[in-house]
């Protein structure tokens, strides 16, 4: 029997036959881990590993996300657009 905190509706349920053939048992599968996405456009972020937060915390900082501004939050295209916007607004016309 799984622990009480694992018997929730968010855990995926899977029934499997017992080896004796006497019946079925209910197994709880771990929830699926989603890939990181860009905060502006929603594209998948490359360079960010697809892992659970507990596994990500064990990685070194250089392996968690790209080493650039807004790395792990914005994709390269959105970062480029936001930098252009910031520079153009700072330059007096």
N, C-alpha and C positions, 0 to 999 in steps of 0.2 A: 504494500500500500504506500503511495507517495505521501510525502509530508503534507500537512494541511495547507501550507502556503502555496504548494504546487497544484492543488486541486481547484484551480480557478477556471473561469470560462475563457480567459485569454490564452491558456495553454492549449495547443492542438491535441486532439484526442485521437488515439489509434487503437483499434481493437486487434488483438492477436490471439491465435489459438494456443492453448496449452499443449505441452508435449504429450500428455496423456490422452488428449482428445476429448477430455471430459467437459470442456466448455471454453468460454472466451474470457479474456482479462483485458482491462482497460489500461493502456499506457499513455502517459502524457509526454508530448514532444516539446522541445524547447522552441520558443518563438523565433521566427525568421529574423535575421539581422538585415536591415536595409542599408543600401549604399548611401554615402553622404552626397548631398545635392547643393547646388549653388543657391545662395540666398536670394539672388535677383531673378535669374532666368529658370532655375530648376534643373539645369543639366547635371549629369553625374560628374562628381569631382574626381579627377584622376590623381593618383599619388597619395590618396587617402585610403588606407586599408579598410576592408569590410570586416569588422570584428565587433564583438560585444564590448560595451564600455569597460567591463572588468578586464578584458584582454588588452584593450587599448592602453589602459593605465600601466600595464607592465612593459610596454614598448618604450624605447628611448624617444626623446623629443624629435629627433631628426627623422624617425620612421613614422611618426604619427601624421605629419602633414608636410606640404611643400614649404620650403624656407623662403618665402617672399611675402610681401604685404598681403594681408587678408588671405593667406594660404590656409586652405581647409574651410573657407567660408565663401569665397567668390571664385568663379572659373576665370580662366585667363582672359576671355573676351570681355566679360563684365568689368574686370579689374582695369583693362585697357580703356574702356569707355569712361569709367569713373575718374581715372587719372586725367584723361583728356578734358573732361568736364571741369575738373578742379583747376587745371592749369589755365584753361580758357576763361574761367570766371575770375581768376586772380590777375590776369594781364589787363591793365587799363587800356581801354579802346581810344 
